[in-house]
């Protein structure tokens, strides 16, 4: 099974809007998911300047962009991707 890449925007706006909490995602993953997810903070995903992209914080899970991201949305997306892989 492949690894799912999770990129959490840590630019100022995203960080203040909740990305700081999202960086704790690895602590909330169950052991099964932890082995299949790679989480990293990135300086900026570049979505803040495009109003059509939605609201911060932004997270990119593989090629899917999550707007107004929270732990639940990110975990649901990760699980969905892993389920389609198997």
C-alpha positions as CSV (number, residue, x, y, z in Angstrom):
1,X,0.0,0.0,0.0
2,X,1.3,3.4,-0.9
3,X,1.9,6.3,1.5
4,X,-0.5,9.2,1.5
5,X,1.3,12.6,1.5
6,X,-0.3,15.2,3.7
7,X,1.1,18.7,3.3
8,X,-0.1,21.2,6.0
9,X,0.3,24.9,5.1
10,X,2.1,26.7,7.9
11,X,2.1,30.2,6.3
12,X,1.0,32.9,8.6
13,X,-2.7,32.9,7.7
14,X,-3.1,29.2,7.8
15,X,-1.1,28.8,11.0
16,X,-3.3,31.4,12.8
17,X,-6.5,29.8,11.4
18,X,-5.7,26.4,12.8
19,X,-2.8,24.8,11.0
20,X,-0.9,24.8,14.3
21,X,-3.4,22.3,15.6
22,X,-3.3,20.3,12.4
23,X,0.4,19.7,12.9
24,X,-0.5,17.4,15.7
25,X,-2.3,15.1,13.2
26,X,0.4,12.4,13.6
27,X,-0.5,12.1,17.3
28,X,-4.1,11.4,16.4
29,X,-3.5,8.7,13.8
30,X,-4.3,5.2,14.7
31,X,-1.3,2.8,14.3
32,X,-2.6,1.4,11.0
33,X,-2.9,4.8,9.4
34,X,0.4,6.1,10.9
35,X,2.4,3.5,8.8
36,X,0.7,4.8,5.6
37,X,0.8,8.6,6.0
38,X,3.6,11.0,5.6
39,X,2.9,14.4,7.2
40,X,4.9,17.5,6.6
41,X,4.5,21.2,7.2
42,X,5.1,23.4,4.2
43,X,5.8,27.2,4.2
44,X,2.9,28.0,1.9
45,X,0.7,26.1,-0.5
46,X,-0.2,29.3,-2.3
47,X,-4.0,29.1,-2.1
48,X,-4.6,32.1,0.1
49,X,-4.5,34.6,-2.7
50,X,-7.1,32.7,-4.8
51,X,-10.6,33.4,-3.4
52,X,-12.0,30.5,-5.5
53,X,-10.0,28.0,-3.4
54,X,-11.9,28.6,-0.2
55,X,-10.7,29.6,3.3
56,X,-7.6,28.8,5.4
57,X,-6.2,26.7,6.7
58,X,-5.3,24.6,3.7
59,X,-4.1,21.1,3.6
60,X,-3.1,19.0,0.5
61,X,-3.7,15.3,0.8
62,X,-2.0,13.8,-2.3
63,X,-3.6,15.8,-5.0
64,X,-6.8,16.9,-3.1
65,X,-6.9,20.3,-1.5
66,X,-8.8,20.6,1.7
67,X,-10.0,24.1,2.6
68,X,-11.1,25.3,6.0
69,X,-9.2,22.1,7.1
70,X,-9.6,20.4,10.4
71,X,-8.5,17.1,11.8
72,X,-11.7,15.3,10.9
73,X,-11.7,16.4,7.3
74,X,-8.0,15.5,6.8
75,X,-8.5,12.0,8.5
76,X,-11.6,11.3,6.4
77,X,-9.7,12.2,3.2
78,X,-6.7,10.0,4.2
79,X,-9.0,7.1,4.9
80,X,-10.9,7.6,1.7
81,X,-7.7,7.5,-0.3
82,X,-6.4,4.4,1.4
83,X,-9.7,2.6,1.0
84,X,-9.7,3.2,-2.8
85,X,-6.1,2.0,-2.9
86,X,-6.9,-1.4,-1.4
